[in-house]
Amino acid sequence: MIDWQALGDETIDLLRRYLAVDTTNPPGNEAAGTAFLAQVLADADIACEVAESAPGRANLVARVRGNGALPGILLHHHVDVVYADRRYWSVDPFGGVVRDGFLYGRGAIDMKSTGILQLAAVLALRRARVPLKRDLVLLATADEEAGSAFGARWVAEHRRAWLEGCEYSLSELGWIHTSPHFRAPLGTIFISEKTGLPLRLTARADPGHGSMPWPETAPHRLIGALGRLLAADRPVRVLPEIREFFARLGTVLPAERAPGFEDVERSLRDPAFRARFLADRWFAAMVRTTFAVTMLRGSEKLNVIPPEATAEIDCRLLAGDDPAEVVDWVRRVVADDQVEVSAYREPKVPNLSPPDTELYKALADSLRRRAPDAVVAPSIMTGFTDSWVFRRCGLQAYGFAPFVLDDRELDRVHGNDERISLENLREGARAYTEMLIAVAAA
């Protein structure tokens, strides 16, 4: 028998201590975080292995073995967190402060809390001597917040054996979203994420004096090229899984907003619906390749027209997008042989896991038990996660956390006063444990 009250108390204590370990990236210092996890595992007599990908950049794995009847499940979280500006927090972001029923700290949602749920669930199963038919593999990695070069990608290249025998991966984020604007809570399980295709536009022309401009300077050519790109209508593409997401979203939206969501692919042919739909940045990002101009460079002096001007563009791809086709499309839209279009880093070709596997169904059941009136739907993250790496290694990877979060809590992710409720930690630890029992117990 599992003592759920004791498990909840332990989960809160573990997360308080973990949040107190400053693993801000940069520089990361994930070795301090993995040292904390390693000690907790050692106290539970669970062996682990720690490997540094660079000084201070550590990754950890621990495997609790089953009987091998079915492939294993990778339980992943990243140790690093983003910067927290202490001037704008009401508490120390690394103080593990509990106040008014919430635990505050950088990483409280993204994503040390999920790592602690995974750890607490494995500890509970181990103590209860629950026989397993699958290995449960705890994996804590570095550097997700800066691209994973020292974390999941390093593990895939240098410690692939850590993933051996696993069929599934569970990582960030996923949640149950409550909102006063919803008719019911919306549970999301992330099955894919958009991946980056970093683009650079470089315009070249004769330099000159700023007092005598002409239409074809490098900066002017660049401005024209960017204007054509941003005005271009990249075709929408509704993945079947995203059609399902919007159909289910329509059942929780206010009744006056719901029409058209039952089949957004068909509804997007209607100009009025299309205009309303694409005006929502989140909706638009889920059905098309996106281009965000983020960096511009030109002259180093006000009165010098430079020979070269550049723009860097954060382009994000959907599963099924071909990076080469996107680059070629941008060249055709820019339509200027004096403006070079290049992908200046190797693209991350997006991937996707299906929402019809045994594990996905168990995750959906878990969210519905956590919030019985919740509508559960597969979704795509518009940002990047390490699940992309694990899918590329052959695993079916999902973003899942049995937390009930409202708009205020979600707005704190990467923001000020990030926090998680103690109720979420107690109920989340139980939900994660019961979910693992459902899919991994012999």
C-alpha positions as CSV (number, residue, x, y, z in Angstrom):
1,M,0.0,0.0,0.0
2,I,1.1,3.5,-0.8
3,D,0.7,6.2,1.9
4,W,-0.6,9.0,-0.3
5,Q,-0.3,11.7,2.4
6,A,3.3,10.8,3.1
7,L,4.1,10.7,-0.6
8,G,2.6,14.2,-1.0
9,D,4.6,15.5,1.9
10,E,7.8,14.0,0.5
11,T,7.1,15.5,-3.0
12,I,6.8,19.0,-1.5
13,D,9.9,18.6,0.5
14,L,11.9,17.3,-2.4
15,L,10.8,20.1,-4.7
16,R,11.6,22.7,-2.1
17,R,15.1,21.4,-1.8
18,Y,15.5,21.0,-5.5
19,L,14.3,24.6,-6.3
20,A,16.9,25.9,-3.9
21,V,19.7,24.6,-6.2
22,D,20.4,27.4,-8.6
23,T,20.8,25.8,-12.1
24,T,20.3,29.0,-14.1
25,N,21.4,28.5,-17.7
26,P,23.7,30.1,-18.5
27,P,26.0,28.9,-17.0
28,G,23.8,25.9,-16.1
29,N,25.7,24.3,-13.1
30,E,23.5,21.3,-13.6
31,A,26.1,19.2,-11.7
32,A,24.7,20.7,-8.5
33,G,21.2,19.6,-9.5
34,T,22.3,16.1,-10.4
35,A,24.2,15.8,-7.2
36,F,21.0,16.5,-5.3
37,L,19.1,13.9,-7.3
38,A,21.9,11.3,-6.9
39,Q,21.8,11.7,-3.1
40,V,18.1,11.1,-3.0
41,L,18.5,8.0,-5.2
42,A,21.4,6.7,-3.1
43,D,19.3,7.1,0.1
44,A,16.6,4.9,-1.6
45,D,19.3,2.4,-2.7
46,I,18.8,3.1,-6.4
47,A,22.0,3.2,-8.4
48,C,22.5,6.0,-10.8
49,E,25.2,7.2,-13.3
50,V,26.2,10.8,-13.8
51,A,28.2,12.0,-16.8
52,E,29.5,15.5,-17.5
53,S,29.2,16.8,-21.1
54,A,31.4,19.8,-20.1
55,P,32.7,21.1,-16.7
56,G,29.7,21.5,-14.5
57,R,27.2,20.4,-17.2
58,A,26.0,17.0,-15.8
59,N,23.4,14.5,-16.9
60,L,22.0,11.7,-14.7
61,V,20.3,8.3,-15.4
62,A,18.9,5.7,-13.1
63,R,17.1,2.5,-14.2
64,V,14.6,0.6,-12.1
65,R,14.3,-2.7,-13.8
66,G,11.1,-4.6,-14.6
67,N,10.7,-8.2,-15.8
68,G,11.3,-7.2,-19.4
69,A,7.9,-8.3,-20.6
70,L,7.4,-4.9,-22.3
71,P,9.8,-2.1,-23.4
72,G,10.7,0.6,-20.9
73,I,9.5,4.1,-20.3
74,L,12.0,7.0,-20.1
75,L,11.0,9.6,-17.5
76,H,12.8,12.8,-18.5
77,H,13.2,16.3,-17.2
78,H,15.8,19.0,-17.7
79,V,17.8,20.3,-14.7
80,D,18.5,23.8,-16.0
81,V,16.2,26.8,-15.6
82,V,16.0,30.2,-17.2
83,Y,17.2,33.4,-15.6
84,A,15.2,35.0,-12.8
85,D,15.6,38.7,-12.2
86,R,15.4,38.9,-8.4
87,R,14.4,42.6,-8.5
88,Y,10.9,41.6,-9.8
89,W,10.2,38.6,-7.6
90,S,8.4,39.0,-4.3
91,V,10.4,36.1,-2.9
92,D,13.9,34.6,-3.4
93,P,13.5,32.6,-6.7
94,F,15.9,30.0,-5.2
95,G,14.6,30.1,-1.7
96,G,12.0,27.3,-1.9
97,V,9.5,29.6,-0.3
98,V,6.0,28.3,0.6
99,R,3.3,31.0,0.9
100,D,-0.5,30.9,0.8
101,G,-0.6,27.3,-0.5
102,F,2.0,27.7,-3.2
103,L,5.7,26.7,-3.6
104,Y,7.6,29.5,-5.3
105,G,10.8,29.1,-7.3
106,R,12.4,29.2,-10.8
107,G,11.6,25.8,-12.2
108,A,8.4,25.3,-10.2
109,I,6.5,24.5,-13.4
110,D,9.3,24.4,-16.0
111,M,10.2,21.8,-15.1
112,K,11.8,20.7,-11.9
113,S,8.3,19.9,-10.5
114,T,7.7,17.3,-13.2
115,G,11.1,15.7,-12.5
116,I,10.2,15.5,-8.8
117,L,6.8,13.9,-9.6
118,Q,8.7,11.3,-11.7
119,L,11.2,10.7,-8.9
120,A,8.6,10.5,-6.2
121,A,6.5,8.0,-8.2
122,V,9.5,5.7,-8.8
123,L,10.4,5.9,-5.1
124,A,6.8,5.1,-4.2
125,L,6.7,2.1,-6.5
126,R,10.0,0.8,-5.3
127,R,9.1,1.1,-1.6
128,A,5.7,-0.6,-2.2
129,R,7.5,-3.4,-4.0
130,V,5.2,-3.1,-7.1
131,P,6.4,-5.6,-9.6
132,L,7.1,-4.0,-13.0
133,K,6.7,-5.3,-16.6
134,R,8.6,-2.3,-17.9
135,D,11.9,-0.7,-16.9
136,L,11.5,2.8,-15.6
137,V,14.4,5.0,-16.6
138,L,14.9,8.4,-14.8
139,L,16.8,10.8,-17.0
140,A,17.8,14.3,-15.9
141,T,19.6,16.4,-18.5
142,A,21.4,19.7,-18.9
143,D,21.0,22.7,-21.2
144,E,17.4,22.3,-22.6
145,E,16.8,26.0,-22.1
146,A,19.8,26.8,-24.5
147,G,19.4,24.1,-27.1
148,S,20.3,20.9,-25.4
149,A,23.9,20.6,-26.8
150,F,25.2,19.6,-23.4
151,G,22.1,17.6,-22.5
152,A,19.6,15.5,-24.4
153,R,21.5,15.8,-27.7
154,W,24.7,14.9,-26.0
155,V,23.1,11.9,-24.4
156,A,21.8,10.8,-27.8
157,E,25.2,11.0,-29.3
158,H,27.4,9.8,-26.4
159,R,25.2,7.8,-24.0
160,R,22.7,6.2,-26.3
161,A,22.8,3.1,-24.1
162,W,21.0,5.1,-21.4
163,L,17.9,5.0,-23.7
164,E,18.3,1.3,-24.6
165,G,15.1,-0.8,-24.3
166,C,12.8,2.2,-24.0
167,E,9.7,2.5,-26.1
168,Y,8.2,5.7,-24.7
169,S,9.4,8.9,-23.3
170,L,7.6,11.3,-21.0
171,S,8.8,14.9,-20.6
172,E,7.4,18.5,-20.6
173,L,5.0,20.0,-20.4
174,G,1.3,19.1,-20.8
175,W,-1.3,20.2,-18.2
176,I,-5.0,20.8,-17.5
177,H,-5.8,24.4,-18.3
178,T,-8.6,26.0,-16.5
179,S,-9.9,29.4,-17.5
180,P,-12.9,31.6,-16.8
181,H,-13.4,31.7,-20.6
182,F,-13.7,27.9,-20.9
183,R,-16.8,25.9,-20.4
184,A,-14.7,23.0,-19.1
185,P,-11.0,22.4,-18.3
186,L,-8.8,21.5,-21.3
187,G,-6.2,18.8,-20.8
188,T,-3.4,18.8,-23.3
189,I,-0.8,16.1,-24.1
190,F,2.0,17.4,-26.3
191,I,2.7,15.0,-29.2
192,S,5.0,17.3,-31.2
193,E,6.7,20.7,-31.1
194,K,7.7,23.1,-33.8
195,T,11.4,23.1,-34.5
196,G,13.7,25.9,-35.6
197,L,15.1,26.7,-39.0
198,P,17.4,29.7,-38.3
199,L,17.4,31.8,-41.5
200,R,19.7,34.7,-42.4
201,L,19.0,37.2,-45.1
202,T,22.1,39.1,-46.3
203,A,21.7,42.0,-48.7
204,R,24.8,43.4,-50.4
205,A,25.4,46.6,-52.5
206,D,27.9,49.4,-52.9
207,P,28.6,51.4,-49.7
208,G,28.4,55.2,-49.6
209,H,27.8,58.3,-47.6
210,G,24.6,58.6,-45.5
211,S,24.0,62.1,-46.9
212,M,23.4,60.7,-50.4
213,P,21.2,57.6,-50.1
214,W,19.8,55.7,-53.1
215,P,17.0,53.1,-53.4
216,E,19.3,50.1,-53.8
217,T,21.6,50.3,-50.8
218,A,22.1,47.0,-48.8
219,P,19.8,48.1,-45.9
220,H,17.1,49.3,-48.4
221,R,17.2,46.0,-50.3
222,L,17.0,44.1,-47.0
223,I,14.0,46.1,-45.8
224,G,12.2,45.4,-49.1
225,A,13.0,41.7,-48.9
226,L,11.7,41.5,-45.3
227,G,8.6,43.4,-46.3
228,R,7.8,40.9,-49.1
229,L,8.5,37.9,-46.8
230,L,6.3,39.2,-44.0
231,A,3.5,40.1,-46.4
232,A,3.6,36.7,-48.1
233,D,0.8,34.3,-47.4
234,R,2.4,31.0,-46.5
235,P,-0.2,28.3,-46.9
236,V,-1.8,26.9,-43.8
237,R,-1.5,23.2,-43.2
238,V,-3.7,21.5,-40.6
239,L,-2.3,18.2,-39.3
240,P,-4.9,15.6,-38.5
241,E,-3.9,15.7,-34.9
242,I,-4.3,19.4,-34.8
243,R,-7.7,19.2,-36.5
244,E,-8.6,16.9,-33.5
245,F,-7.2,19.4,-31.0
246,F,-9.2,22.3,-32.4
247,A,-12.4,20.2,-32.6
248,R,-12.0,19.4,-28.8
249,L,-11.0,23.0,-28.0
250,G,-14.3,24.1,-29.6
251,T,-16.2,22.1,-27.1
252,V,-14.7,24.2,-24.2
253,L,-14.7,27.6,-25.9
254,P,-17.6,30.0,-25.2
255,A,-20.5,29.0,-27.4
256,E,-20.2,32.2,-29.5
257,R,-16.6,31.4,-30.4
258,A,-17.0,27.6,-31.1
259,P,-18.5,27.6,-34.6
260,G,-16.0,26.5,-37.2
261,F,-13.7,24.7,-34.7
262,E,-15.4,21.4,-35.4
263,D,-13.3,21.2,-38.6
264,V,-10.8,24.1,-38.9
265,E,-9.3,22.8,-42.1
266,R,-12.7,23.3,-43.8
267,S,-13.5,26.5,-41.9
268,L,-10.2,28.1,-42.9
269,R,-11.5,28.3,-46.5
270,D,-14.0,30.9,-45.3
271,P,-12.2,34.3,-45.4
272,A,-14.0,35.7,-42.3
273,F,-13.2,32.7,-40.1
274,R,-9.6,32.6,-41.5
275,A,-9.1,36.2,-40.5
276,R,-10.4,35.7,-37.0
277,F,-8.5,32.4,-36.5
278,L,-5.1,33.6,-37.8
279,A,-5.4,36.8,-35.7
280,D,-4.7,34.6,-32.7
281,R,-0.9,34.1,-32.6
282,W,-1.1,30.7,-30.9
283,F,-3.7,29.3,-33.3
284,A,-1.8,30.6,-36.3
285,A,1.5,29.1,-35.1
286,M,-0.1,25.7,-34.9
287,V,-1.2,25.6,-38.6
288,R,1.6,27.2,-40.5
289,T,5.4,27.8,-40.8
290,T,6.2,31.0,-39.0
291,F,8.8,33.7,-39.5
292,A,9.9,36.1,-36.8
293,V,12.5,38.8,-37.6
294,T,14.6,38.9,-34.4
295,M,18.0,40.4,-35.2
296,L,19.0,43.2,-37.6
297,R,22.5,44.4,-38.4
298,G,23.8,47.2,-40.7
299,S,26.2,50.0,-40.4
300,E,28.4,50.7,-37.4
301,K,28.2,54.4,-38.0
302,L,25.2,56.7,-38.6
303,N,26.6,58.4,-41.7
304,V,28.0,55.3,-43.4
305,I,25.8,53.3,-45.8
306,P,27.2,49.7,-45.3
307,P,28.1,47.3,-48.1
308,E,26.1,44.6,-46.2
309,A,23.0,44.3,-44.1
310,T,21.6,41.2,-42.5
311,A,18.5,40.0,-40.8
312,E,18.1,36.8,-38.7
313,I,14.8,35.1,-38.7
314,D,13.4,32.6,-36.2
315,C,11.6,30.3,-38.5
316,R,9.6,27.4,-36.9
317,L,8.5,24.3,-38.8
318,L,5.6,21.9,-38.3
319,A,5.9,18.1,-38.6
320,G,6.0,17.3,-42.2
321,D,7.7,20.5,-43.3
322,D,10.7,20.1,-45.6
323,P,13.5,22.6,-44.5
324,A,14.9,22.8,-48.1
325,E,11.4,23.6,-49.5
326,V,10.9,26.4,-46.9
327,V,14.3,28.0,-47.8
328,D,13.5,27.8,-51.5
329,W,10.0,29.3,-50.9
330,V,11.7,32.2,-49.0
331,R,14.1,32.8,-51.9
332,R,11.2,33.0,-54.3
333,V,9.2,35.4,-52.1
334,V,12.2,37.6,-51.5
335,A,12.9,37.7,-55.3
336,D,16.2,39.6,-55.2
337,D,19.4,38.1,-56.4
338,Q,21.3,40.6,-54.3
339,V,19.8,39.2,-51.1
340,E,21.2,35.8,-50.0
341,V,18.9,33.5,-48.1
342,S,20.6,30.8,-46.0
343,A,19.9,28.4,-43.2
344,Y,22.9,29.1,-41.0
345,R,22.5,26.1,-38.6
346,E,21.5,22.6,-39.4
347,P,17.7,22.5,-39.2
348,K,15.9,20.3,-36.7
349,V,13.4,18.4,-38.8
350,P,10.2,18.2,-36.8
351,N,8.7,15.0,-35.7
352,L,5.5,13.7,-34.0
353,S,4.2,10.9,-31.9
354,P,0.7,9.5,-32.5
355,P,-2.1,10.0,-30.0
356,D,-3.3,6.4,-30.3
357,T,-0.7,4.5,-28.3
358,E,-1.2,2.6,-25.1
359,L,0.7,5.2,-23.1
360,Y,-1.1,8.2,-24.7
361,K,-4.4,6.7,-23.7
362,A,-3.2,6.1,-20.1
363,L,-2.1,9.7,-19.9
364,A,-5.5,10.9,-21.1
365,D,-7.2,8.7,-18.5
366,S,-4.9,10.2,-15.8
367,L,-5.8,13.8,-16.7
368,R,-9.5,12.9,-16.7
369,R,-9.1,11.3,-13.2
370,R,-7.3,14.5,-12.1
371,A,-10.2,16.7,-13.4
372,P,-13.2,14.5,-14.2
373,D,-14.9,17.1,-16.5
374,A,-11.7,17.8,-18.5
375,V,-11.7,17.6,-22.3
376,V,-8.4,16.0,-23.3
377,A,-6.7,16.7,-26.6
378,P,-3.3,16.2,-28.4
379,S,-1.4,19.4,-29.0
380,I,1.7,20.8,-30.4
381,M,4.1,23.0,-28.5
382,T,5.1,26.1,-30.5
383,G,8.4,26.1,-28.5
384,F,11.1,23.4,-28.5
385,T,11.5,20.5,-26.1
386,D,13.9,17.6,-25.7
387,S,11.1,15.2,-26.8
388,W,12.3,16.0,-30.4
389,V,15.6,14.3,-29.6
390,F,14.0,11.2,-28.1
391,R,11.7,10.8,-31.1
392,R,14.7,11.0,-33.3
393,C,16.1,8.1,-31.3
394,G,13.1,6.0,-32.0
395,L,10.9,6.6,-28.9
396,Q,7.3,7.8,-28.8
397,A,7.6,10.9,-26.7
398,Y,4.9,12.9,-25.0
399,G,4.7,16.0,-22.9
400,F,2.7,15.3,-19.8
401,A,2.2,16.7,-16.3
402,P,-1.0,16.1,-14.2
403,F,-1.2,19.7,-13.0
404,V,-4.3,21.9,-13.0
405,L,-3.2,25.4,-14.0
406,D,-5.0,28.6,-14.6
407,D,-4.1,31.5,-16.8
408,R,-2.3,33.3,-13.9
409,E,0.0,30.3,-13.2
410,L,0.8,29.7,-16.9
411,D,1.7,33.4,-17.3
412,R,4.4,32.9,-14.6
413,V,6.4,30.3,-16.7
414,H,9.6,32.0,-17.6
415,G,8.1,35.1,-15.8
416,N,8.2,36.5,-12.3
417,D,7.1,34.6,-9.2
418,E,6.8,31.2,-10.9
419,R,5.0,28.8,-8.5
420,I,3.1,25.6,-8.2
421,S,0.3,24.9,-5.7
422,L,0.9,22.3,-2.9
423,E,-2.4,20.7,-4.0
424,N,-0.9,20.2,-7.5
425,L,2.2,18.6,-6.0
426,R,0.2,16.2,-3.8
427,E,-2.4,15.2,-6.3
428,G,0.2,15.2,-9.1
429,A,2.4,12.8,-7.3
430,R,-0.5,10.4,-6.8
431,A,-1.7,10.8,-10.4
432,Y,1.8,10.1,-11.8
433,T,2.2,7.1,-9.6
434,E,-1.1,5.6,-10.5
435,M,-0.4,6.3,-14.2
436,L,2.8,4.3,-14.0
437,I,1.0,1.5,-12.2
438,A,-1.5,1.4,-15.0
439,V,1.1,1.1,-17.8
440,A,4.1,-0.5,-16.1
441,A,3.0,-2.7,-13.2
442,A,3.2,-6.5,-13.9
